[in-house]
Amino acid sequence: MPRAGNTKRTVKRTAAPKPQTSVSSANRRAAAEPAEPEGWKGALRRYVQLYNQAEIDRYAPAFETLIQDPDHLARYGAKLARLKEAELLRGAIPGKSETRVEIERVSESASGREVIVLIKLHISRTVEQLGRTYTEYRAERERIWFSGDGGEYRIARVEPNLSERRPRYALRDPQSAAADFYEEEGIVHGSGSKPFINYDVLSGFKPSRGIRYRRDLAAEYADRWWNEANPAYENFEVNCTNYVSQCLFAGQAPMNYTGKRDSGWWYKGRAGGRESWSYSWAVSNALHTYLGASRRVGTRAIAVESASELALGDVIMYDWSGDGRFQHSTIVTAFDASGMPLVNANTVPSRHRYWDYKDSYAWTEQTRYRFFHIADEF
């Protein structure tokens, strides 16, 4: 029957222990160390160790001894290969990695031979580049199928979470895509009723002239809330654009309230137990349309040609399939030693992640980017 747990383990790359010269000291060390987990938990521990090592080496042939899923081996191998090549071109050298696993859900068959585990991998990775060091963070979910035979478990299947690529709403155009999303969420719209304003986010609600964009505040907010939800706002399963909008607003970018979901850029509080916001606030493709439009007042942006032209608090949009529909949003929060952006994101929580997202399973050869430089003054 299904079981739930919150087991956490941390794997660090450390130097090999010195050889023991005394039997008694070896016995004392064995007594002090926790016993190795058995069954599927032992296989999971080994998986996390190999994963952590691969984050440094960008090469993981040892996975083949544990994982029986050829599709995932090919997918993971391709990701490591493109990352290794990209980092060589950047002059980036992995320093160390720490991977912590959090078990979120466990389902076992009656025999115990088949176990499905939903895990969250918390990855902290240090990168050295041109004499400087920075640390990037990710929190990725995977669903793993363990298969046991004679007490020995191997991984039959790995399913990474692809929420960055597959949002819950249909992707047709900004308005219809968003409408599908809100209908799934059970939100009534189009009735003409106006909800109460959420006073926790009221400041700067009305557009006015002479407002300076506080890039420092936008980045500070992004670093504060990258891995948890701000309770002042609704939290979506696909939360990347809602998070980026919050960051822009924290930087004093003014909302443009129109009272219509398909225009403006705004968020209001609960009314009748429901939240209210514009499509552009919470849907990537709609925010892309809003930022790309020309206007004289309110939050504005200029589309630039490359990531190197971006500043702190600017926005990058991601079109994974190259068809002109954008599915993911990030905000610039730091820069590497070459001056290229590092970004924060939500849905798959990320902090100071390299902007091109080639470390994501959502990335494809057809991926296209849109770079928005937010105006310095509104």
BALOBA-1460 file (C-alpha; in Angstrom, 3 decimals):
// residues 378
<rec num="1" residu="m" x="0.000" y="0.000" z="0.000"/>
<rec num="2" residu="p" x="1.216" y="3.577" z="-0.605"/>
<rec num="3" residu="r" x="3.467" y="5.127" z="2.002"/>
<rec num="4" residu="a" x="4.731" y="8.652" z="2.353"/>
<rec num="5" residu="g" x="8.026" y="9.793" z="3.782"/>
<rec num="6" residu="n" x="10.291" y="12.774" z="4.054"/>
<rec num="7" residu="t" x="13.659" y="11.063" z="4.185"/>
<rec num="8" residu="k" x="16.582" y="13.352" z="3.347"/>
<rec num="9" residu="r" x="20.144" y="12.401" z="2.573"/>
<rec num="10" residu="t" x="23.123" y="14.473" z="1.498"/>
<rec num="11" residu="v" x="25.917" y="13.311" z="-0.768"/>
<rec num="12" residu="k" x="29.153" y="15.280" z="-0.950"/>
<rec num="13" residu="r" x="32.256" y="14.695" z="-3.000"/>
<rec num="14" residu="t" x="35.087" y="14.321" z="-0.503"/>
<rec num="15" residu="a" x="38.608" y="13.022" z="-0.538"/>
<rec num="16" residu="a" x="39.058" y="9.269" z="-0.036"/>
<rec num="17" residu="p" x="39.664" y="8.307" z="3.625"/>
<rec num="18" residu="k" x="43.200" y="7.400" z="4.647"/>
<rec num="19" residu="p" x="43.916" y="3.645" z="5.019"/>
<rec num="20" residu="q" x="43.307" y="2.310" z="8.511"/>
<rec num="21" residu="t" x="46.347" y="0.851" z="10.228"/>
<rec num="22" residu="s" x="44.601" y="-0.333" z="13.352"/>
<rec num="23" residu="v" x="41.844" y="-2.945" z="13.561"/>
<rec num="24" residu="s" x="40.437" y="-1.351" z="16.694"/>
<rec num="25" residu="s" x="40.242" y="2.110" z="15.056"/>
<rec num="26" residu="a" x="38.517" y="0.576" z="12.024"/>
<rec num="27" residu="n" x="36.001" y="-1.110" z="14.315"/>
<rec num="28" residu="r" x="35.353" y="2.156" z="16.150"/>
<rec num="29" residu="r" x="34.764" y="3.930" z="12.849"/>
<rec num="30" residu="a" x="32.352" y="1.202" z="11.685"/>
<rec num="31" residu="a" x="30.422" y="1.459" z="14.934"/>
<rec num="32" residu="a" x="30.135" y="5.220" z="14.593"/>
<rec num="33" residu="e" x="28.921" y="5.200" z="10.983"/>
<rec num="34" residu="p" x="25.241" y="4.517" z="10.210"/>
<rec num="35" residu="a" x="24.442" y="1.193" z="8.582"/>
<rec num="36" residu="e" x="24.157" y="1.175" z="4.796"/>
<rec num="37" residu="p" x="20.487" y="1.206" z="3.712"/>
<rec num="38" residu="e" x="19.175" y="-1.967" z="2.124"/>
<rec num="39" residu="g" x="16.645" y="-2.740" z="-0.595"/>
<rec num="40" residu="w" x="15.405" y="0.103" z="-2.792"/>
<rec num="41" residu="k" x="16.717" y="2.702" z="-0.366"/>
<rec num="42" residu="g" x="20.211" y="1.347" z="-0.904"/>
<rec num="43" residu="a" x="19.698" y="1.602" z="-4.682"/>
<rec num="44" residu="l" x="18.427" y="5.158" z="-4.267"/>
<rec num="45" residu="r" x="21.474" y="6.098" z="-2.221"/>
<rec num="46" residu="r" x="23.741" y="4.727" z="-4.924"/>
<rec num="47" residu="y" x="21.784" y="6.612" z="-7.586"/>
<rec num="48" residu="v" x="22.219" y="9.918" z="-5.733"/>
<rec num="49" residu="q" x="25.948" y="9.267" z="-5.313"/>
<rec num="50" residu="l" x="26.338" y="8.647" z="-9.051"/>
<rec num="51" residu="y" x="24.179" y="11.648" z="-9.886"/>
<rec num="52" residu="n" x="26.280" y="13.877" z="-7.669"/>
<rec num="53" residu="q" x="29.511" y="12.654" z="-9.261"/>
<rec num="54" residu="a" x="28.074" y="13.229" z="-12.734"/>
<rec num="55" residu="e" x="27.330" y="16.849" z="-11.790"/>
<rec num="56" residu="i" x="31.105" y="17.290" z="-11.498"/>
<rec num="57" residu="d" x="32.426" y="14.996" z="-14.219"/>
<rec num="58" residu="r" x="29.627" y="15.550" z="-16.777"/>
<rec num="59" residu="y" x="30.160" y="11.872" z="-17.582"/>
<rec num="60" residu="a" x="28.273" y="8.994" z="-16.007"/>
<rec num="61" residu="p" x="28.823" y="5.575" z="-17.618"/>
<rec num="62" residu="a" x="28.513" y="3.956" z="-14.176"/>
<rec num="63" residu="f" x="24.751" y="4.572" z="-14.330"/>
<rec num="64" residu="e" x="24.486" y="1.643" z="-16.740"/>
<rec num="65" residu="t" x="25.180" y="-0.765" z="-13.874"/>
<rec num="66" residu="l" x="22.161" y="0.541" z="-11.971"/>
<rec num="67" residu="i" x="19.630" y="1.866" z="-14.503"/>
<rec num="68" residu="q" x="17.832" y="-0.436" z="-16.936"/>
<rec num="69" residu="d" x="16.024" y="2.384" z="-18.742"/>
<rec num="70" residu="p" x="17.793" y="2.927" z="-22.125"/>
<rec num="71" residu="d" x="15.664" y="5.982" z="-22.948"/>
<rec num="72" residu="h" x="16.711" y="7.784" z="-19.788"/>
<rec num="73" residu="l" x="20.354" y="6.755" z="-20.183"/>
<rec num="74" residu="a" x="20.344" y="8.275" z="-23.669"/>
<rec num="75" residu="r" x="18.502" y="11.400" z="-22.488"/>
<rec num="76" residu="y" x="20.780" y="11.935" z="-19.508"/>
<rec num="77" residu="g" x="23.929" y="11.150" z="-21.489"/>
<rec num="78" residu="a" x="22.984" y="13.687" z="-24.159"/>
<rec num="79" residu="k" x="22.389" y="16.348" z="-21.517"/>
<rec num="80" residu="l" x="25.771" y="15.728" z="-19.894"/>
<rec num="81" residu="a" x="27.550" y="15.805" z="-23.261"/>
<rec num="82" residu="r" x="26.108" y="19.181" z="-24.295"/>
<rec num="83" residu="l" x="26.826" y="20.645" z="-20.854"/>
<rec num="84" residu="k" x="30.426" y="19.480" z="-20.910"/>
<rec num="85" residu="e" x="30.947" y="21.040" z="-24.343"/>
<rec num="86" residu="a" x="29.245" y="24.306" z="-23.363"/>
<rec num="87" residu="e" x="31.245" y="24.631" z="-20.146"/>
<rec num="88" residu="l" x="34.516" y="23.999" z="-21.958"/>
<rec num="89" residu="l" x="33.672" y="26.835" z="-24.344"/>
<rec num="90" residu="r" x="32.847" y="29.099" z="-21.391"/>
<rec num="91" residu="g" x="36.005" y="28.147" z="-19.529"/>
<rec num="92" residu="a" x="33.868" y="26.943" z="-16.623"/>
<rec num="93" residu="i" x="35.294" y="24.201" z="-14.422"/>
<rec num="94" residu="p" x="33.105" y="22.328" z="-11.906"/>
<rec num="95" residu="g" x="34.584" y="22.653" z="-8.433"/>
<rec num="96" residu="k" x="32.381" y="20.596" z="-6.148"/>
<rec num="97" residu="s" x="28.823" y="19.359" z="-5.945"/>
<rec num="98" residu="e" x="26.424" y="18.491" z="-3.159"/>
<rec num="99" residu="t" x="23.197" y="16.611" z="-3.848"/>
<rec num="100" residu="r" x="20.524" y="16.049" z="-1.217"/>
<rec num="101" residu="v" x="17.555" y="13.787" z="-1.862"/>
<rec num="102" residu="e" x="14.107" y="14.311" z="-0.390"/>
<rec num="103" residu="i" x="11.632" y="11.443" z="-0.665"/>
<rec num="104" residu="e" x="8.183" y="12.905" z="-1.294"/>
<rec num="105" residu="r" x="6.061" y="9.823" z="-1.992"/>
<rec num="106" residu="v" x="6.489" y="6.044" z="-1.994"/>
<rec num="107" residu="s" x="4.214" y="3.390" z="-3.529"/>
<rec num="108" residu="e" x="5.022" y="-0.311" z="-3.141"/>
<rec num="109" residu="s" x="3.471" y="-3.390" z="-4.685"/>
<rec num="110" residu="a" x="2.067" y="-6.067" z="-2.384"/>
<rec num="111" residu="s" x="5.134" y="-8.235" z="-2.988"/>
<rec num="112" residu="g" x="7.518" y="-5.341" z="-2.409"/>
<rec num="113" residu="r" x="9.353" y="-6.127" z="-5.631"/>
<rec num="114" residu="e" x="8.082" y="-3.013" z="-7.429"/>
<rec num="115" residu="v" x="8.496" y="0.388" z="-5.796"/>
<rec num="116" residu="i" x="7.714" y="3.819" z="-7.275"/>
<rec num="117" residu="v" x="9.354" y="6.770" z="-5.535"/>
<rec num="118" residu="l" x="8.853" y="10.480" z="-6.178"/>
<rec num="119" residu="i" x="12.000" y="12.339" z="-5.165"/>
<rec num="120" residu="k" x="13.244" y="15.906" z="-5.100"/>
<rec num="121" residu="l" x="16.950" y="16.418" z="-5.753"/>
<rec num="122" residu="h" x="18.452" y="19.525" z="-4.153"/>
<rec num="123" residu="i" x="21.627" y="20.289" z="-6.099"/>
<rec num="124" residu="s" x="24.287" y="22.803" z="-5.091"/>
<rec num="125" residu="r" x="27.120" y="23.079" z="-7.606"/>
<rec num="126" residu="t" x="30.223" y="25.279" z="-7.452"/>
<rec num="127" residu="v" x="31.733" y="26.517" z="-10.718"/>
<rec num="128" residu="e" x="35.177" y="28.087" z="-11.184"/>
<rec num="129" residu="q" x="35.685" y="30.461" z="-14.104"/>
<rec num="130" residu="l" x="38.508" y="32.895" z="-14.893"/>
<rec num="131" residu="g" x="39.643" y="32.960" z="-11.286"/>
<rec num="132" residu="r" x="36.167" y="33.535" z="-9.891"/>
<rec num="133" residu="t" x="33.758" y="31.100" z="-8.230"/>
<rec num="134" residu="y" x="29.980" y="31.072" z="-8.070"/>
<rec num="135" residu="t" x="27.436" y="28.533" z="-6.830"/>
<rec num="136" residu="e" x="24.270" y="27.518" z="-8.654"/>
<rec num="137" residu="y" x="21.271" y="25.778" z="-7.117"/>
<rec num="138" residu="r" x="18.484" y="23.630" z="-8.567"/>
<rec num="139" residu="a" x="15.670" y="21.582" z="-7.076"/>
<rec num="140" residu="e" x="14.497" y="18.931" z="-9.551"/>
<rec num="141" residu="r" x="11.839" y="16.249" z="-9.201"/>
<rec num="142" residu="e" x="12.055" y="12.739" z="-10.637"/>
<rec num="143" residu="r" x="9.841" y="9.674" z="-10.438"/>
<rec num="144" residu="i" x="11.840" y="6.439" z="-10.176"/>
<rec num="145" residu="w" x="10.641" y="2.842" z="-10.626"/>
<rec num="146" residu="f" x="12.654" y="0.295" z="-8.631"/>
<rec num="147" residu="s" x="12.517" y="-3.412" z="-9.456"/>
<rec num="148" residu="g" x="13.726" y="-6.000" z="-6.936"/>
<rec num="149" residu="d" x="14.909" y="-9.540" z="-7.491"/>
<rec num="150" residu="g" x="16.276" y="-11.585" z="-4.630"/>
<rec num="151" residu="g" x="16.620" y="-8.498" z="-2.448"/>
<rec num="152" residu="e" x="18.701" y="-6.610" z="-5.020"/>
<rec num="153" residu="y" x="17.030" y="-3.572" z="-6.551"/>
<rec num="154" residu="r" x="17.756" y="-1.828" z="-9.817"/>
<rec num="155" residu="i" x="16.115" y="1.148" z="-11.488"/>
<rec num="156" residu="a" x="13.700" y="0.083" z="-14.213"/>
<rec num="157" residu="r" x="12.594" y="3.567" z="-15.230"/>
<rec num="158" residu="v" x="13.323" y="7.245" z="-14.537"/>
<rec num="159" residu="e" x="10.837" y="9.983" z="-15.411"/>
<rec num="160" residu="p" x="12.171" y="13.541" z="-14.956"/>
<rec num="161" residu="n" x="9.688" y="16.300" z="-14.250"/>
<rec num="162" residu="l" x="9.224" y="18.296" z="-17.464"/>
<rec num="163" residu="s" x="6.894" y="20.988" z="-16.141"/>
<rec num="164" residu="e" x="9.162" y="23.646" z="-17.702"/>
<rec num="165" residu="r" x="8.305" y="22.181" z="-21.103"/>
<rec num="166" residu="r" x="4.733" y="20.986" z="-20.566"/>
<rec num="167" residu="p" x="2.612" y="23.612" z="-18.843"/>
<rec num="168" residu="r" x="-0.896" y="22.497" z="-17.922"/>
<rec num="169" residu="y" x="-2.608" y="24.919" z="-20.270"/>
<rec num="170" residu="a" x="-2.959" y="24.394" z="-24.015"/>
<rec num="171" residu="l" x="-0.530" y="26.358" z="-26.194"/>
<rec num="172" residu="r" x="-2.373" y="28.138" z="-28.969"/>
<rec num="173" residu="d" x="-2.271" y="31.861" z="-28.356"/>
<rec num="174" residu="p" x="-1.770" y="33.883" z="-25.164"/>
<rec num="175" residu="q" x="-5.454" y="34.477" z="-24.534"/>
<rec num="176" residu="s" x="-6.867" y="31.020" z="-25.259"/>
<rec num="177" residu="a" x="-3.908" y="29.292" z="-23.633"/>
<rec num="178" residu="a" x="-4.420" y="31.269" z="-20.468"/>
<rec num="179" residu="a" x="-8.169" y="30.731" z="-20.549"/>
<rec num="180" residu="d" x="-7.696" y="26.965" z="-20.652"/>
<rec num="181" residu="f" x="-5.344" y="27.252" z="-17.692"/>
<rec num="182" residu="y" x="-7.699" y="29.273" z="-15.523"/>
<rec num="183" residu="e" x="-10.678" y="27.087" z="-16.375"/>
<rec num="184" residu="e" x="-8.695" y="24.067" z="-15.186"/>
<rec num="185" residu="e" x="-7.950" y="25.942" z="-11.967"/>
<rec num="186" residu="g" x="-11.691" y="26.470" z="-11.465"/>
<rec num="187" residu="i" x="-11.496" y="30.263" z="-11.643"/>
<rec num="188" residu="v" x="-14.530" y="32.164" z="-12.874"/>
<rec num="189" residu="h" x="-13.754" y="35.146" z="-15.056"/>
<rec num="190" residu="g" x="-15.568" y="37.472" z="-17.441"/>
<rec num="191" residu="s" x="-18.366" y="38.212" z="-14.969"/>
<rec num="192" residu="g" x="-17.390" y="41.867" z="-14.622"/>
<rec num="193" residu="s" x="-17.079" y="41.699" z="-10.835"/>
<rec num="194" residu="k" x="-13.987" y="43.324" z="-9.300"/>
<rec num="195" residu="p" x="-12.327" y="41.561" z="-6.355"/>
<rec num="196" residu="f" x="-10.813" y="43.250" z="-3.341"/>
<rec num="197" residu="i" x="-7.259" y="44.459" z="-3.795"/>
<rec num="198" residu="n" x="-4.644" y="42.404" z="-1.945"/>
<rec num="199" residu="y" x="-3.188" y="45.169" z="0.219"/>
<rec num="200" residu="d" x="0.003" y="43.178" z="0.785"/>
<rec num="201" residu="v" x="0.929" y="43.868" z="-2.859"/>
<rec num="202" residu="l" x="-0.869" y="47.175" z="-3.328"/>
<rec num="203" residu="s" x="2.114" y="49.581" z="-3.463"/>
<rec num="204" residu="g" x="2.808" y="50.691" z="-7.024"/>
<rec num="205" residu="f" x="-0.483" y="49.307" z="-8.314"/>
<rec num="206" residu="k" x="-1.366" y="52.258" z="-10.533"/>
<rec num="207" residu="p" x="0.969" y="53.218" z="-13.381"/>
<rec num="208" residu="s" x="2.520" y="56.680" z="-13.105"/>
<rec num="209" residu="r" x="5.487" y="58.512" z="-14.539"/>
<rec num="210" residu="g" x="8.946" y="58.908" z="-13.016"/>
<rec num="211" residu="i" x="9.163" y="55.535" z="-11.246"/>
<rec num="212" residu="r" x="12.695" y="54.123" z="-11.207"/>
<rec num="213" residu="y" x="13.079" y="50.385" z="-11.663"/>
<rec num="214" residu="r" x="14.957" y="49.052" z="-8.626"/>
<rec num="215" residu="r" x="16.935" y="46.214" z="-10.163"/>
<rec num="216" residu="d" x="18.590" y="45.474" z="-6.834"/>
<rec num="217" residu="l" x="15.222" y="44.952" z="-5.142"/>
<rec num="218" residu="a" x="13.984" y="42.701" z="-7.962"/>
<rec num="219" residu="a" x="17.089" y="40.496" z="-7.617"/>
<rec num="220" residu="e" x="16.855" y="40.463" z="-3.810"/>
<rec num="221" residu="y" x="13.233" y="39.340" z="-3.996"/>
<rec num="222" residu="a" x="14.164" y="36.641" z="-6.534"/>
<rec num="223" residu="d" x="16.866" y="35.302" z="-4.219"/>
<rec num="224" residu="r" x="14.502" y="35.384" z="-1.223"/>
<rec num="225" residu="w" x="11.624" y="33.461" z="-2.828"/>
<rec num="226" residu="w" x="13.282" y="31.178" z="-5.425"/>
<rec num="227" residu="n" x="12.644" y="27.989" z="-3.432"/>
<rec num="228" residu="e" x="9.397" y="28.749" z="-1.619"/>
<rec num="229" residu="a" x="6.127" y="30.506" z="-2.326"/>
<rec num="230" residu="n" x="5.375" y="33.984" z="-1.032"/>
<rec num="231" residu="p" x="2.074" y="33.520" z="0.849"/>
<rec num="232" residu="a" x="0.885" y="36.969" z="-0.301"/>
<rec num="233" residu="y" x="0.333" y="35.484" z="-3.774"/>
<rec num="234" residu="e" x="-1.340" y="32.475" z="-5.312"/>
<rec num="235" residu="n" x="1.101" y="29.636" z="-6.055"/>
<rec num="236" residu="f" x="0.634" y="27.692" z="-9.306"/>
<rec num="237" residu="e" x="1.833" y="24.246" z="-10.285"/>
<rec num="238" residu="v" x="3.457" y="26.005" z="-13.263"/>
<rec num="239" residu="n" x="4.716" y="29.033" z="-11.362"/>
<rec num="240" residu="c" x="7.602" y="30.489" z="-13.387"/>
<rec num="241" residu="t" x="5.840" y="33.558" z="-14.792"/>
<rec num="242" residu="n" x="3.925" y="34.334" z="-11.605"/>
<rec num="243" residu="y" x="7.311" y="34.317" z="-9.824"/>
<rec num="244" residu="v" x="8.993" y="36.572" z="-12.422"/>
<rec num="245" residu="s" x="6.064" y="39.014" z="-12.286"/>
<rec num="246" residu="q" x="6.403" y="39.179" z="-8.512"/>
<rec num="247" residu="c" x="10.118" y="39.954" z="-8.900"/>
<rec num="248" residu="l" x="9.432" y="42.776" z="-11.370"/>
<rec num="249" residu="f" x="6.784" y="44.200" z="-9.059"/>
<rec num="250" residu="a" x="9.187" y="43.989" z="-6.086"/>
<rec num="251" residu="g" x="11.554" y="46.133" z="-8.166"/>
<rec num="252" residu="q" x="8.768" y="48.758" z="-8.289"/>
<rec num="253" residu="a" x="7.635" y="48.008" z="-11.835"/>
<rec num="254" residu="p" x="4.081" y="49.433" z="-11.814"/>
<rec num="255" residu="m" x="1.054" y="47.271" z="-12.464"/>
<rec num="256" residu="n" x="-1.299" y="48.256" z="-15.259"/>
<rec num="257" residu="y" x="-4.776" y="47.356" z="-14.034"/>
<rec num="258" residu="t" x="-7.365" y="47.174" z="-16.821"/>
<rec num="259" residu="g" x="-9.918" y="44.929" z="-15.142"/>
<rec num="260" residu="k" x="-9.600" y="42.566" z="-18.138"/>
<rec num="261" residu="r" x="-7.662" y="39.335" z="-18.026"/>
<rec num="262" residu="d" x="-6.404" y="39.637" z="-21.592"/>
<rec num="263" residu="s" x="-4.923" y="43.143" z="-21.241"/>
<rec num="264" residu="g" x="-2.630" y="44.986" z="-18.870"/>
<rec num="265" residu="w" x="-0.303" y="43.431" z="-16.325"/>
<rec num="266" residu="w" x="-1.851" y="43.131" z="-12.895"/>
<rec num="267" residu="y" x="-2.585" y="40.994" z="-9.862"/>
<rec num="268" residu="k" x="-5.405" y="41.487" z="-7.357"/>
<rec num="269" residu="g" x="-6.405" y="39.626" z="-4.224"/>
<rec num="270" residu="r" x="-9.106" y="37.152" z="-3.344"/>
<rec num="271" residu="a" x="-12.815" y="37.662" z="-3.831"/>
<rec num="272" residu="g" x="-15.251" y="34.881" z="-3.042"/>
<rec num="273" residu="g" x="-12.356" y="32.551" z="-2.314"/>
<rec num="274" residu="r" x="-10.757" y="33.093" z="-5.738"/>
<rec num="275" residu="e" x="-7.755" y="35.076" z="-6.920"/>
<rec num="276" residu="s" x="-7.756" y="37.462" z="-9.866"/>
<rec num="277" residu="w" x="-4.894" y="38.408" z="-12.191"/>
<rec num="278" residu="s" x="-4.157" y="39.157" z="-15.829"/>
<rec num="279" residu="y" x="-2.940" y="36.460" z="-18.196"/>
<rec num="280" residu="s" x="0.310" y="38.387" z="-18.612"/>
<rec num="281" residu="w" x="0.988" y="38.077" z="-14.884"/>
<rec num="282" residu="a" x="0.976" y="34.278" z="-14.826"/>
<rec num="283" residu="v" x="1.362" y="32.919" z="-18.385"/>
<rec num="284" residu="s" x="4.749" y="33.012" z="-20.105"/>
<rec num="285" residu="n" x="3.501" y="33.551" z="-23.646"/>
<rec num="286" residu="a" x="1.176" y="36.341" z="-22.498"/>
<rec num="287" residu="l" x="3.960" y="38.084" z="-20.545"/>
<rec num="288" residu="h" x="6.127" y="37.819" z="-23.671"/>
<rec num="289" residu="t" x="3.379" y="39.575" z="-25.651"/>
<rec num="290" residu="y" x="2.949" y="42.260" z="-22.996"/>
<rec num="291" residu="l" x="6.656" y="43.077" z="-22.660"/>
<rec num="292" residu="g" x="7.074" y="43.095" z="-26.432"/>
<rec num="293" residu="a" x="4.336" y="45.694" z="-26.989"/>
<rec num="294" residu="s" x="5.049" y="49.415" z="-27.311"/>
<rec num="295" residu="r" x="3.589" y="51.709" z="-24.621"/>
<rec num="296" residu="r" x="4.322" y="55.058" z="-23.026"/>
<rec num="297" residu="v" x="3.320" y="54.350" z="-19.422"/>
<rec num="298" residu="g" x="3.491" y="51.358" z="-17.129"/>
<rec num="299" residu="t" x="6.022" y="48.537" z="-17.151"/>
<rec num="300" residu="r" x="7.973" y="48.575" z="-20.410"/>
<rec num="301" residu="a" x="10.823" y="46.603" z="-21.941"/>
<rec num="302" residu="i" x="13.020" y="46.531" z="-25.026"/>
<rec num="303" residu="a" x="13.833" y="43.273" z="-26.804"/>
<rec num="304" residu="v" x="17.618" y="42.998" z="-27.283"/>
<rec num="305" residu="e" x="19.592" y="40.653" z="-29.490"/>
<rec num="306" residu="s" x="21.725" y="38.725" z="-27.005"/>
<rec num="307" residu="a" x="21.993" y="37.698" z="-23.368"/>
<rec num="308" residu="s" x="25.187" y="39.745" z="-23.021"/>
<rec num="309" residu="e" x="23.091" y="42.944" z="-23.315"/>
<rec num="310" residu="l" x="20.996" y="42.174" z="-20.241"/>
<rec num="311" residu="a" x="21.248" y="43.778" z="-16.806"/>
<rec num="312" residu="l" x="20.200" y="42.755" z="-13.315"/>
<rec num="313" residu="g" x="16.424" y="42.333" z="-13.099"/>
<rec num="314" residu="d" x="15.949" y="41.734" z="-16.841"/>
<rec num="315" residu="v" x="13.870" y="38.846" z="-18.202"/>
<rec num="316" residu="i" x="14.578" y="35.872" z="-20.487"/>
<rec num="317" residu="m" x="11.758" y="33.902" z="-22.157"/>
<rec num="318" residu="y" x="12.142" y="30.346" z="-23.495"/>
<rec num="319" residu="d" x="10.460" y="28.750" z="-26.514"/>
<rec num="320" residu="w" x="11.528" y="25.104" z="-26.303"/>
<rec num="321" residu="s" x="10.045" y="23.962" z="-29.622"/>
<rec num="322" residu="g" x="10.967" y="27.017" z="-31.690"/>
<rec num="323" residu="d" x="7.376" y="27.583" z="-32.839"/>
<rec num="324" residu="g" x="7.006" y="31.097" z="-31.424"/>
<rec num="325" residu="r" x="5.112" y="30.072" z="-28.279"/>
<rec num="326" residu="f" x="7.024" y="30.772" z="-25.087"/>
<rec num="327" residu="q" x="6.659" y="28.361" z="-22.176"/>
<rec num="328" residu="h" x="9.183" y="29.475" z="-19.556"/>
<rec num="329" residu="s" x="10.347" y="32.714" z="-17.905"/>
<rec num="330" residu="t" x="13.430" y="33.574" z="-15.819"/>
<rec num="331" residu="i" x="14.897" y="36.725" z="-14.257"/>
<rec num="332" residu="v" x="18.555" y="37.806" z="-14.247"/>
<rec num="333" residu="t" x="19.964" y="37.830" z="-10.696"/>
<rec num="334" residu="a" x="23.763" y="37.642" z="-11.147"/>
<rec num="335" residu="f" x="26.546" y="37.274" z="-13.733"/>
<rec num="336" residu="d" x="29.375" y="34.817" z="-14.291"/>
<rec num="337" residu="a" x="33.031" y="35.814" z="-14.686"/>
<rec num="338" residu="s" x="32.482" y="36.514" z="-18.394"/>
<rec num="339" residu="g" x="29.582" y="38.857" z="-17.671"/>
<rec num="340" residu="m" x="26.924" y="36.432" z="-18.893"/>
<rec num="341" residu="p" x="23.611" y="36.245" z="-17.018"/>
<rec num="342" residu="l" x="22.794" y="33.832" z="-14.236"/>
<rec num="343" residu="v" x="19.065" y="33.498" z="-13.650"/>
<rec num="344" residu="n" x="16.510" y="32.536" z="-11.036"/>
<rec num="345" residu="a" x="13.332" y="30.623" z="-11.806"/>
<rec num="346" residu="n" x="10.439" y="28.775" z="-10.277"/>
<rec num="347" residu="t" x="8.419" y="25.636" z="-11.159"/>
<rec num="348" residu="v" x="11.827" y="23.935" z="-11.139"/>
<rec num="349" residu="p" x="13.300" y="26.173" z="-8.426"/>
<rec num="350" residu="s" x="16.644" y="27.578" z="-9.576"/>
<rec num="351" residu="r" x="19.073" y="30.175" z="-8.246"/>
<rec num="352" residu="h" x="22.026" y="31.618" z="-10.210"/>
<rec num="353" residu="r" x="21.600" y="29.068" z="-12.988"/>
<rec num="354" residu="y" x="23.395" y="29.683" z="-16.302"/>
<rec num="355" residu="w" x="20.942" y="31.417" z="-18.599"/>
<rec num="356" residu="d" x="20.944" y="29.033" z="-21.604"/>
<rec num="357" residu="y" x="19.246" y="26.203" z="-19.635"/>
<rec num="358" residu="k" x="21.141" y="23.473" z="-21.455"/>
<rec num="359" residu="d" x="21.119" y="21.612" z="-18.129"/>
<rec num="360" residu="s" x="17.324" y="21.247" z="-18.411"/>
<rec num="361" residu="y" x="15.537" y="18.257" z="-19.928"/>
<rec num="362" residu="a" x="13.161" y="20.817" z="-21.467"/>
<rec num="363" residu="w" x="15.931" y="22.183" z="-23.713"/>
<rec num="364" residu="t" x="15.954" y="21.080" z="-27.365"/>
<rec num="365" residu="e" x="17.969" y="21.930" z="-30.461"/>
<rec num="366" residu="q" x="14.990" y="24.065" z="-31.544"/>
<rec num="367" residu="t" x="15.038" y="26.208" z="-28.388"/>
<rec num="368" residu="r" x="14.722" y="29.936" z="-29.010"/>
<rec num="369" residu="y" x="15.186" y="32.768" z="-26.514"/>
<rec num="370" residu="r" x="13.777" y="36.273" z="-26.142"/>
<rec num="371" residu="f" x="15.770" y="38.785" z="-24.126"/>
<rec num="372" residu="f" x="13.933" y="41.710" z="-22.523"/>
<rec num="373" residu="h" x="15.743" y="44.692" z="-21.009"/>
<rec num="374" residu="i" x="13.314" y="46.265" z="-18.555"/>
<rec num="375" residu="a" x="13.150" y="50.076" z="-18.761"/>
<rec num="376" residu="d" x="15.183" y="51.961" z="-16.151"/>
<rec num="377" residu="e" x="12.284" y="54.338" z="-15.531"/>
<rec num="378" residu="f" x="8.543" y="54.079" z="-16.069"/>
